[in-house]
Amino acid sequence: MNELNGQLEYILALGQSLLVTWGLRLLGALAVIIVGRIVAGSVRKAMGRIMERSETDATLRKFLSSLVYYLVLIVAGVAALSMIGIQMASVLTILATAGLAVGLALQGTLSNVAAGVMLLIFRPFKVGDFIDAGGGPMGKVESIGLFSTTMNTPDNVHIVVPNSAIYGGTIHNYSHHPIRRVDLLMGVSYDDDIGSAIKTIQQILDEEPRVLDDPSYQVAVSELADSSVNLVVRPWCAGEDYWAVRFDLTRALKEGLEAAGCSIPYPQQDVHMHTVE
């Protein structure tokens, strides 16, 4: 009987010792997680305020704040696991393996996210700009997300382009500068007076109110082509007037040159026939 009581007392003492030891460890781990969550929330709010003051894009601000929040939580979780006796090396190995597996499975998605972050940081274009997206579709930017960029084409087609396809190519931003140059090519006959043709073109440009005085336009002979003498016409205008100026000047120049007696020749070939006896 005494031996049984002794065994029970030993078991109770061992259980009490284990309960105290593991209980303190569990309480410590729980405290680390709670404190880590509080710190993560504070860091996220502070980072959000800092980026808001620096006028960082709202999408990028939300993404980076959330990224920092979860990184702090992961650190707190790893620290809590180490407090209850789990080896850090094992935890880090599991996390690295899981990260590699997720990275391989979501390789395309992660490349779009990385490209989206770069677009939001360096801002080669902004919402409202008209761009050529990496040699692909052209359109007006409606929104820039972490995974894709949405645009509307000139014929009002809504398109969604993966960010990796945009950032990996050459981006042409037609709205970046406030003014643009309109490049036109006018051909006149070899029999026409080139000086008269240039003077007519200059008069038409001077009468167009949307053509800018500074920078000044350029009118010059660019090529002696097969069927015509080609003149380059290069006026400058505001970016929003580009297409209207281009269309209106094309018609006005044709009509003005014809009224001045200049002809706009068609491509032609001279065929010489020889009689063989």
C-alpha positions as CSV (number, residue, x, y, z in Angstrom):
1,M,0.0,0.0,0.0
2,N,2.8,2.4,0.9
3,E,4.5,1.5,-2.4
4,L,1.3,2.3,-4.4
5,N,1.0,5.6,-2.6
6,G,4.6,6.4,-3.4
7,Q,4.1,5.7,-7.1
8,L,0.9,7.9,-7.2
9,E,2.8,10.7,-5.5
10,Y,5.6,10.4,-8.0
11,I,3.2,10.5,-10.9
12,L,1.4,13.5,-9.5
13,A,4.7,15.3,-8.9
14,L,5.9,14.5,-12.4
15,G,2.6,15.6,-13.9
16,Q,2.7,18.8,-11.9
17,S,6.2,19.5,-13.0
18,L,5.3,18.9,-16.7
19,L,2.2,21.0,-16.4
20,V,4.1,23.9,-14.9
21,T,7.0,23.6,-17.4
22,W,4.8,23.2,-20.6
23,G,2.1,25.5,-19.3
24,L,4.7,28.3,-18.9
25,R,6.0,27.5,-22.3
26,L,2.5,27.6,-23.9
27,L,1.6,30.8,-22.1
28,G,4.9,32.3,-23.3
29,A,4.3,31.2,-26.9
30,L,0.7,32.6,-26.8
31,A,2.0,35.9,-25.4
32,V,4.6,36.1,-28.2
33,I,1.8,35.5,-30.8
34,I,-0.4,38.1,-29.2
35,V,2.4,40.7,-29.0
36,G,3.5,39.8,-32.5
37,R,0.0,40.5,-33.9
38,I,-0.2,43.8,-32.1
39,V,3.3,44.8,-33.4
40,A,2.3,43.7,-36.9
41,G,-0.8,45.8,-36.9
42,S,1.1,48.8,-35.6
43,V,3.8,48.4,-38.3
44,R,1.2,48.0,-41.0
45,K,-0.6,51.2,-40.0
46,A,2.6,53.2,-39.6
47,M,3.9,52.0,-43.0
48,G,0.5,52.8,-44.6
49,R,0.7,56.4,-43.2
50,I,4.2,56.9,-44.4
51,M,3.4,55.7,-47.9
52,E,0.3,57.8,-48.0
53,R,2.3,60.9,-47.1
54,S,4.7,60.0,-49.9
55,E,1.8,59.7,-52.3
56,T,2.5,56.0,-53.0
57,D,-0.1,54.3,-55.2
58,A,-3.0,53.0,-53.2
59,T,-2.7,49.4,-54.6
60,L,1.0,49.3,-53.9
61,R,0.4,50.8,-50.4
62,K,-2.1,48.1,-49.5
63,F,0.1,45.3,-50.9
64,L,3.3,46.3,-49.1
65,S,1.5,47.0,-45.8
66,S,-0.1,43.5,-45.9
67,L,3.2,41.9,-46.9
68,V,5.0,43.5,-43.9
69,Y,2.1,42.5,-41.6
70,Y,2.3,38.8,-42.5
71,L,6.1,38.8,-42.4
72,V,6.0,40.0,-38.8
73,L,3.3,37.4,-38.0
74,I,5.5,34.6,-39.5
75,V,8.5,35.8,-37.4
76,A,6.3,35.8,-34.3
77,G,5.0,32.3,-35.1
78,V,8.5,30.9,-35.6
79,A,9.6,32.4,-32.3
80,A,6.5,30.9,-30.5
81,L,7.3,27.5,-31.9
82,S,10.8,27.7,-30.7
83,M,9.6,28.5,-27.1
84,I,7.7,25.2,-26.9
85,G,10.7,23.2,-28.0
86,I,10.3,22.8,-31.7
87,Q,13.7,23.0,-33.5
88,M,14.1,26.2,-35.6
89,A,16.0,24.3,-38.3
90,S,13.0,22.0,-38.9
91,V,10.6,24.9,-39.1
92,L,12.8,26.9,-41.5
93,T,13.2,23.8,-43.7
94,I,9.5,23.2,-43.8
95,L,8.9,26.9,-44.7
96,A,11.5,26.9,-47.4
97,T,10.1,23.7,-48.9
98,A,6.6,25.0,-48.8
99,G,7.8,28.3,-50.3
100,L,9.6,26.6,-53.1
101,A,6.5,24.4,-53.9
102,V,4.2,27.4,-53.9
103,G,6.7,29.5,-56.0
104,L,6.9,26.7,-58.7
105,A,3.1,26.3,-58.7
106,L,2.4,30.0,-59.0
107,Q,5.4,31.0,-61.1
108,G,3.3,32.9,-63.7
109,T,1.2,34.6,-61.1
110,L,4.2,35.6,-59.0
111,S,5.9,37.1,-62.1
112,N,2.8,39.2,-62.7
113,V,2.8,40.4,-59.1
114,A,6.5,41.3,-59.4
115,A,5.9,43.2,-62.6
116,G,2.9,44.9,-61.1
117,V,5.0,46.1,-58.1
118,M,7.6,47.4,-60.5
119,L,5.0,49.2,-62.6
120,L,3.5,50.8,-59.5
121,I,6.9,51.9,-58.1
122,F,8.5,53.3,-61.3
123,R,5.3,54.4,-62.9
124,P,6.1,54.3,-66.7
125,F,2.5,55.2,-67.2
126,K,-0.5,56.2,-65.0
127,V,-4.3,55.8,-65.2
128,G,-5.6,57.8,-68.1
129,D,-2.5,57.5,-70.3
130,F,-2.7,56.1,-73.8
131,I,0.0,53.5,-74.2
132,D,1.3,50.7,-76.5
133,A,1.6,47.8,-74.0
134,G,4.9,46.1,-74.7
135,G,4.4,46.0,-78.4
136,G,0.9,44.5,-78.0
137,P,-2.4,46.2,-77.6
138,M,-2.8,50.0,-77.6
139,G,-5.4,51.7,-75.4
140,K,-6.2,54.1,-72.6
141,V,-5.2,52.8,-69.1
142,E,-8.2,52.2,-66.9
143,S,-6.6,50.6,-63.9
144,I,-3.2,49.1,-62.8
145,G,-3.4,46.1,-60.5
146,L,-0.9,43.7,-59.0
147,F,-1.7,41.0,-61.5
148,S,-2.9,42.8,-64.6
149,T,-3.5,46.2,-66.3
150,T,-6.9,47.0,-67.8
151,M,-7.2,49.2,-70.9
152,N,-9.8,50.5,-73.3
153,T,-8.9,50.4,-77.0
154,P,-9.8,53.4,-79.3
155,D,-12.7,51.4,-80.6
156,N,-14.0,50.9,-77.0
157,V,-12.9,47.3,-76.5
158,H,-12.0,46.4,-72.8
159,I,-8.8,44.4,-72.6
160,V,-6.9,42.9,-69.7
161,V,-3.1,42.5,-70.1
162,P,-0.9,40.5,-67.7
163,N,1.6,42.8,-66.0
164,S,4.6,40.6,-67.0
165,A,3.7,41.0,-70.7
166,I,3.8,44.8,-70.3
167,Y,6.9,45.2,-68.1
168,G,8.9,42.6,-70.1
169,G,8.5,44.7,-73.3
170,T,9.0,48.2,-74.6
171,I,6.3,50.6,-73.4
172,H,5.3,53.5,-75.6
173,N,3.5,56.1,-73.6
174,Y,1.8,58.6,-76.0
175,S,0.5,60.7,-73.1
176,H,3.7,61.3,-71.2
177,H,4.5,64.6,-72.8
178,P,2.0,67.5,-73.1
179,I,2.8,68.1,-76.8
180,R,3.3,65.8,-79.8
181,R,4.7,66.2,-83.3
182,V,2.5,65.3,-86.3
183,D,4.5,63.7,-89.1
184,L,3.0,64.0,-92.5
185,L,4.4,63.2,-96.0
186,M,3.1,65.1,-99.0
187,G,4.1,64.2,-102.6
188,V,4.1,66.7,-105.5
189,S,4.9,66.2,-109.1
190,Y,8.4,66.7,-110.5
191,D,6.8,69.4,-112.8
192,D,5.5,71.4,-109.9
193,D,7.3,74.4,-108.3
194,I,8.7,73.1,-105.0
195,G,9.0,76.6,-103.6
196,S,5.3,77.3,-104.3
197,A,4.3,74.0,-102.7
198,I,6.3,74.7,-99.5
199,K,4.9,78.2,-99.3
200,T,1.3,76.9,-99.6
201,I,2.0,74.3,-96.9
202,Q,3.4,76.9,-94.6
203,Q,0.4,79.2,-95.1
204,I,-2.0,76.3,-94.2
205,L,0.0,75.6,-91.1
206,D,0.1,79.3,-90.1
207,E,-3.7,79.4,-90.4
208,E,-4.3,76.3,-88.2
209,P,-4.8,77.6,-84.6
210,R,-4.0,74.2,-83.0
211,V,-0.5,74.2,-84.5
212,L,2.0,75.5,-81.9
213,D,4.5,78.3,-82.6
214,D,7.0,76.8,-80.2
215,P,8.4,74.4,-81.2
216,S,8.1,75.7,-84.8
217,Y,7.0,73.4,-87.5
218,Q,9.3,72.0,-90.3
219,V,8.6,71.7,-94.0
220,A,11.4,70.3,-96.1
221,V,12.2,68.1,-99.2
222,S,12.8,64.6,-97.8
223,E,13.1,62.4,-100.9
224,L,13.1,62.3,-104.6
225,A,10.9,59.3,-105.0
226,D,10.1,57.3,-108.2
227,S,6.9,59.2,-108.9
228,S,7.0,62.3,-106.7
229,V,9.0,64.8,-104.8
230,N,8.2,64.0,-101.1
231,L,7.9,66.8,-98.6
232,V,7.9,66.2,-94.9
233,V,5.4,68.3,-92.9
234,R,6.1,68.3,-89.1
235,P,3.9,70.6,-87.0
236,W,3.6,70.4,-83.2
237,C,0.3,70.4,-81.3
238,A,-1.1,69.6,-77.8
239,G,-1.3,65.9,-77.1
240,E,-5.1,65.9,-76.9
241,D,-5.4,67.5,-80.3
242,Y,-3.1,65.1,-82.1
243,W,-5.5,63.0,-84.1
244,A,-7.9,65.9,-84.9
245,V,-4.9,68.0,-86.2
246,R,-3.6,65.1,-88.2
247,F,-6.9,64.3,-89.9
248,D,-7.7,68.0,-90.6
249,L,-4.3,68.9,-91.9
250,T,-4.2,65.9,-94.2
251,R,-7.3,67.1,-96.0
252,A,-6.4,70.8,-95.8
253,L,-3.0,70.2,-97.4
254,K,-4.4,68.1,-100.2
255,E,-7.0,70.7,-101.0
256,G,-4.5,73.6,-100.6
257,L,-1.9,72.1,-102.9
258,E,-4.4,71.3,-105.6
259,A,-5.8,74.9,-105.3
260,A,-2.2,76.2,-105.7
261,G,-1.9,74.3,-109.0
262,C,0.2,71.5,-107.6
263,S,-0.6,67.9,-108.5
264,I,-0.3,64.9,-106.2
265,P,0.9,62.2,-108.6
266,Y,-0.1,58.5,-108.5
267,P,2.6,55.9,-108.6
268,Q,3.4,55.3,-112.3
269,Q,5.7,53.4,-114.5
270,D,6.9,54.2,-118.0
271,V,6.8,51.2,-120.4
272,H,8.8,51.4,-123.5
273,M,7.9,49.0,-126.3
274,H,10.3,48.1,-129.1
275,T,9.2,46.5,-132.3
276,V,11.3,43.5,-133.3
277,E,11.5,42.8,-137.0
